[in-house]
């Protein structure tokens, strides 16, 4: 239950294969044991101004960065056969699948569950009205640098580990902020 990998991607465009940054956090027996972060050169190093405005990554930042296929050997041991966690699991799962397809890799070879653990959905089920990562982190007392792939992945890992204490923290937060 407390062994998993948390993942987060930042995209350069609205295309799911346009990863420009990735963060992964490996948790074993409830402890963070490994973290991985890399800028990634998206296809054609193409960006939309809207995405750059969100995460601040620009084409000049990734002009010499490795491509997804270049970093895949480093990602593989962190995800292969793992229980996966993400704050927006559907998006991150689709991004991983699309990047692999674009690179000629087979997603099914990773041996992952069909659906991953989704901290946004978990916290919604626990009574959180707003489940934006920054809001949930504030309530749970987790440090976050929003839209930094490693910070987002680390926060998702911590949220997953703290889910059993979430209701109590939410009640205390609501009492203090009424």
Helices and strands as residue ranges (DSSP letters): E 4-11, E 19-28, E 31-39, G 43-45, H 49-55, H 59-62, H 68-79, E 84-86, H 89-102, G 107-110, E 117-118, H 119-125, H 133-140, H 149-162, G 163-165, H 166-176
